[in-house]
Amino acid sequence: MSISCYWRVMVLQFSVEPLPFRRLPKNGLRGILKDTPSRKKAILELVQRWCKFECCVCNFVFLVQSMPTLNSRSFNFNKVIVVFSALVVLSACATPGVSIDHDIELAIPNSVELSIANHHPFFPVSAELVSLHSAVTINHKWNVGPVGSGDHRQSLAWEANGRLISKTSNIVRTPDGSGSAIVSTSASLCGLVPLVMESASQLISKNTTIAPIAGGVIPLDFSNKYQMVTRSKITSFNTSAPNLCRPAAGKSFAYQLTRLEQRKFEGKTLSSNKLHMVKEDVECHVGNKELLANTLDSSLIGNYLAVDCAYTESSKPVRKSKFAYLTSSALFVPLVVELNEYETHESLYKTSKYK
């Protein structure tokens, strides 16, 4: 799944302290821009790195609103700084996707249908899961502590062709009242390989900024709402594994896939609708022995195998995730998901229901 626009903003917010210049100059951001060339280069490179994400508009809104709050006691708000920052962000934020004016069709190509035909559980599974409820903690790379928590609910159903249909809702909150609500529907190979997916989210960010009034400053609260829709479908798939839905203890497997992702963003002033092609090479290793599933959640039945996977995309750092393969239910559930080089989601399962 794609990282939400709101959490990309949180990545920027919580990464202010670990900048190469560690502490802001006494005269705030204006001091950075007037400082040494190395610091100018550092801030430009940092902005460009965050703009590899797909929500530069959100980053721009956050940057403009929060600049005075970074060093509010000594910052002298100046229009030149706002304009410069806007140009820096918008110039660096050209995303590589192709602009489109329609929604993509969520249909699996016939060639992929043939490639995935053998990857399904042996029905009937001994314990068919129909719902999962988990708490998700969102952690940041630089160990600043959890930046949010989510309530994740998921309903599950098997189709006759062996595809797993999942419908999820996820509510994410932060202490300042910001948050997001996300709903999605997907079809996958036993919870591991996404085939088609559609998600919609509403994101609310709250910030406080400082505005100059008659020689002084006053605090102003800002609340912004964004809407995002993501649609994706697999377009190619290849693996030498006989059946990804029946992993063997102590063994490894790999697969390669290509998918199309449509990412639509709507804000108060700007919007975008872009199509991206994502190619992934995935390698997974299965643990040597089965473990009790009730150690993950007291209501889970049977055993599970620990599965560690590494995801490689062109020109991006390798992402790593941990799954539990529930042997009685023949599906993978996420334990730790690394969304990108900055953000990790950890799931703690609370209740499970069976058919």
C-alpha positions in Angstrom: 0.0 0.0 0.0 1.0 3.6 -0.6 2.0 5.8 2.2 -0.6 8.4 3.0 0.0 12.0 2.2 -0.5 12.9 5.9 2.3 10.7 7.0 4.7 12.0 4.4 4.1 15.4 6.1 4.8 13.8 9.5 8.1 12.5 8.1 9.1 16.0 7.2 7.9 17.4 10.5 9.8 14.9 12.6 12.9 15.0 10.6 13.7 18.7 11.3 16.1 17.9 14.1 18.3 15.3 12.3 19.2 17.8 9.5 23.0 17.9 8.7 23.1 21.3 10.5 21.5 19.8 13.6 20.3 23.1 15.1 18.8 26.1 13.3 20.8 29.4 13.4 19.6 32.1 15.8 17.8 33.9 13.0 15.8 30.8 11.9 15.4 29.6 8.3 16.6 32.9 6.9 19.9 32.2 8.6 20.1 28.9 6.8 19.6 30.5 3.5 22.3 33.1 4.2 24.7 30.5 5.7 27.4 28.5 4.1 27.0 26.8 0.7 27.2 23.4 2.3 24.1 24.2 4.4 22.3 25.6 1.4 23.1 22.3 -0.4 22.0 20.3 2.6 18.5 21.8 2.8 18.0 21.6 -1.0 19.0 17.9 -1.0 16.8 17.2 2.0 13.8 18.8 0.3 14.5 16.8 -2.9 14.7 13.5 -0.9 11.3 14.1 0.6 9.9 15.0 -2.8 10.6 11.5 -4.0 7.3 10.8 -2.2 4.1 11.5 -4.1 2.6 14.3 -2.1 4.7 17.4 -2.6 1.7 19.6 -2.3 1.3 18.5 1.3 5.0 19.0 2.0 4.7 22.5 0.6 1.7 23.3 2.7 3.5 22.0 5.8 6.7 23.9 5.0 5.0 27.2 4.5 2.8 26.9 7.6 5.5 25.6 9.9 8.5 27.7 9.0 7.8 30.3 11.7 7.3 27.6 14.3 10.7 26.0 13.8 12.3 28.9 15.7 9.3 31.1 16.6 11.1 33.1 19.3 13.6 34.6 16.9 12.1 34.2 13.5 11.3 37.4 11.6 8.7 36.3 9.1 9.5 37.6 5.6 7.7 37.1 2.3 11.0 36.4 0.5 11.5 33.3 2.6 8.1 32.0 1.8 8.5 32.6 -1.9 12.0 31.0 -1.9 10.7 28.0 0.0 7.8 27.6 -2.4 10.0 27.7 -5.4 12.4 25.2 -3.9 9.7 22.7 -3.0 7.6 23.0 -6.2 10.7 22.9 -8.4 12.0 19.7 -6.7 8.6 18.0 -6.6 8.1 17.0 -10.2 6.9 13.5 -9.8 7.8 10.9 -12.4 4.3 9.6 -13.0 2.3 10.3 -16.1 -0.8 12.6 -15.8 -4.1 10.9 -16.8 -7.7 12.1 -16.9 -9.4 8.8 -16.1 -9.5 5.9 -13.7 -7.6 2.7 -14.6 -9.6 -0.5 -15.1 -8.9 -3.0 -12.3 -8.7 -6.2 -14.3 -6.0 -8.8 -14.2 -4.4 -9.6 -17.6 -4.9 -13.1 -18.9 -1.1 -13.6 -18.9 -1.0 -12.9 -15.2 -4.0 -15.2 -14.6 -2.0 -18.0 -16.1 1.1 -17.2 -14.0 -0.8 -17.2 -10.7 -3.1 -20.1 -11.4 -1.2 -22.6 -9.2 -0.8 -20.2 -6.2 -3.7 -20.9 -3.9 -4.5 -22.8 -0.6 -5.7 -26.3 -0.5 -9.4 -25.9 0.2 -11.1 -26.1 2.5 -8.6 -24.5 4.9 -8.8 -26.0 8.4 -9.5 -22.6 10.1 -11.0 -20.0 7.8 -10.4 -16.5 9.1 -13.1 -14.0 8.4 -11.9 -10.9 10.3 -8.9 -9.4 12.0 -8.6 -6.4 14.4 -5.2 -4.9 15.1 -3.6 -1.8 16.5 -0.9 -0.3 14.2 2.0 1.7 15.6 3.8 4.0 13.2 7.5 4.5 13.9 9.9 6.9 12.5 13.4 6.1 11.2 15.3 8.5 13.5 14.0 7.0 16.7 11.9 10.0 17.8 9.3 7.6 19.1 5.9 6.6 17.6 4.4 9.4 15.5 0.9 7.9 15.4 -1.3 4.9 16.0 -4.0 3.3 14.0 -7.0 1.1 14.5 -7.1 -1.5 11.7 -10.0 -3.7 11.0 -10.0 -6.3 8.2 -12.6 -8.7 6.8 -11.5 -11.6 4.7 -13.1 -14.0 2.2 -11.8 -16.6 -0.2 -13.0 -16.6 -3.8 -13.5 -19.9 -5.7 -10.4 -19.3 -7.8 -8.3 -19.1 -4.6 -7.9 -15.3 -4.4 -8.2 -13.7 -1.0 -10.5 -10.7 -0.9 -9.8 -8.2 1.9 -11.8 -5.1 2.9 -10.1 -2.9 5.4 -10.7 0.3 7.4 -7.9 2.1 9.2 -8.2 5.2 11.5 -4.9 6.9 12.3 -4.6 9.6 15.0 -1.9 11.8 16.5 -1.9 13.7 19.8 -2.4 17.1 18.1 -5.7 16.0 16.6 -4.4 15.3 13.1 -5.1 12.0 11.4 -6.5 10.0 8.5 -9.3 7.6 7.7 -8.6 5.0 5.0 -10.8 2.3 3.5 -9.6 -0.2 0.9 -10.6 -3.3 -1.0 -8.1 -5.7 -2.5 -7.5 -9.1 -4.0 -4.3 -10.9 -3.3 -2.5 -14.2 -3.4 -3.1 -15.4 0.2 -2.4 -11.9 1.6 1.2 -11.7 0.3 1.1 -10.6 -3.3 -1.4 -7.8 -4.2 -3.3 -8.3 -7.4 -5.8 -5.4 -7.5 -6.4 -2.8 -4.9 -8.5 0.4 -4.5 -8.2 2.7 -1.5 -9.7 6.0 -0.5 -8.6 8.3 2.3 -9.4 11.6 3.9 -6.5 13.2 5.7 -6.6 16.1 8.2 -3.5 17.9 9.3 -3.4 20.5 12.0 -0.6 23.0 12.5 0.0 26.2 14.4 2.0 29.0 12.8 3.0 32.6 13.7 1.8 35.6 11.8 3.2 39.2 12.0 0.6 41.7 13.2 1.5 45.4 13.8 5.1 44.7 14.8 4.2 41.7 16.9 3.2 38.1 16.3 0.1 36.0 17.0 -0.4 32.2 16.8 -2.8 30.9 14.1 -4.2 27.4 13.9 -4.5 25.8 10.4 -6.5 22.8 9.6 -6.1 21.2 6.1 -8.1 18.4 4.5 -6.8 16.3 1.7 -8.4 13.4 -0.2 -6.5 10.6 -1.9 -7.5 7.6 -4.0 -5.1 4.9 -5.0 -5.9 2.2 -7.6 -3.5 -0.5 -8.6 -3.3 -3.7 -10.6 -0.7 -6.3 -11.3 0.5 -6.4 -15.0 3.2 -9.1 -14.8 4.2 -11.8 -12.4 7.0 -14.4 -12.3 8.2 -16.9 -9.8 9.9 -20.3 -9.6 8.1 -21.2 -6.4 5.6 -24.0 -6.9 2.9 -22.4 -4.6 3.5 -19.2 -2.7 0.4 -20.0 -0.6 2.1 -23.1 0.8 5.6 -22.0 2.0 7.9 -24.6 3.4 9.7 -24.2 6.8 13.4 -23.2 6.4 13.1 -22.5 2.7 13.3 -19.3 0.6 11.3 -18.1 -2.3 11.3 -15.2 -4.7 9.0 -13.5 -7.1 9.0 -10.5 -9.5 6.0 -8.3 -10.4 5.1 -5.2 -12.2 2.0 -3.2 -11.3 0.3 0.0 -12.4 -0.6 2.5 -9.7 -3.0 5.4 -10.1 -2.5 8.0 -7.4 -5.2 10.7 -7.3 -4.8 13.7 -4.9 -7.3 16.5 -4.2 -6.6 19.4 -1.9 -8.0 22.8 -1.4 -6.0 24.5 -4.1 -4.2 21.8 -6.1 -4.9 18.3 -7.4 -3.2 15.6 -9.4 -4.0 12.3 -11.1 -1.0 10.3 -12.1 -0.1 6.8 -13.3 3.0 5.1 -12.1 4.6 1.8 -13.1 6.2 -0.1 -10.2 8.6 -3.0 -10.6 9.5 -5.1 -7.6 11.9 -8.0 -6.9 10.9 -9.8 -3.7 12.9 -12.3 -1.8 11.5 -14.1 1.3 12.9 -16.5 3.8 10.7 -18.8 5.9 11.5 -19.6 9.5 12.8 -23.1 10.5 10.0 -24.1 12.8 6.3 -23.4 13.5 5.4 -21.2 16.4 2.1 -21.0 18.3 -0.3 -18.5 16.7 -1.9 -17.6 20.0 1.4 -15.8 20.9 0.4 -13.2 18.3 -3.3 -13.0 19.5 -4.9 -15.3 22.0 -7.9 -15.9 19.6 -5.7 -17.2 16.7 -5.8 -20.9 16.0 -2.9 -23.3 15.2 0.6 -22.4 14.3 2.5 -19.9 12.2 5.7 -19.6 10.3 7.8 -16.4 10.5 8.5 -15.0 7.0 11.0 -12.2 6.3 10.7 -10.5 3.0 12.9 -7.9 1.2 11.5 -5.7 -1.6 13.7 -4.1 -4.2 12.7 -1.3 -6.5 14.9 0.5 -9.0 16.9 3.4 -7.4 15.2 3.0 -4.0 16.5 1.5 -0.8 15.5 -2.1 0.0 12.4 -2.3 2.1 12.0 -5.2 4.6 8.8 -6.6 6.1 7.9 -9.4 8.5 4.9 -11.6 8.1 3.3 -14.5 10.0 2.0 -17.3 7.7 -0.9 -18.9 9.6 -0.7 -22.5 8.6 -4.3 -23.4 9.6 -5.7 -20.5 7.6 -3.2 -20.5 4.7 -2.6 -16.8 4.6 0.0 -14.2 5.5 -0.7 -11.4 8.0 1.8 -8.5 8.4 3.7 -8.0 11.6 6.1 -5.3 10.6 5.9 -3.4 7.3 8.6 -1.0 6.1 6.7 1.4 3.9 9.9 3.3 2.8 13.3 4.3 4.2 11.7 6.6 6.8 8.5 4.9 8.1 7.6 1.5 9.6 4.3 0.1 10.7 4.0 -2.5 13.4 0.8 -4.5 13.9 -0.4 -5.9 17.3 -3.4 -8.2 16.8 -6.2 -7.9 19.3 -9.1 -10.1 18.1 -9.7 -12.6 15.3 -12.9 -14.4 14.1 -13.3 -17.6 12.2 -16.0 -18.9 10.0 
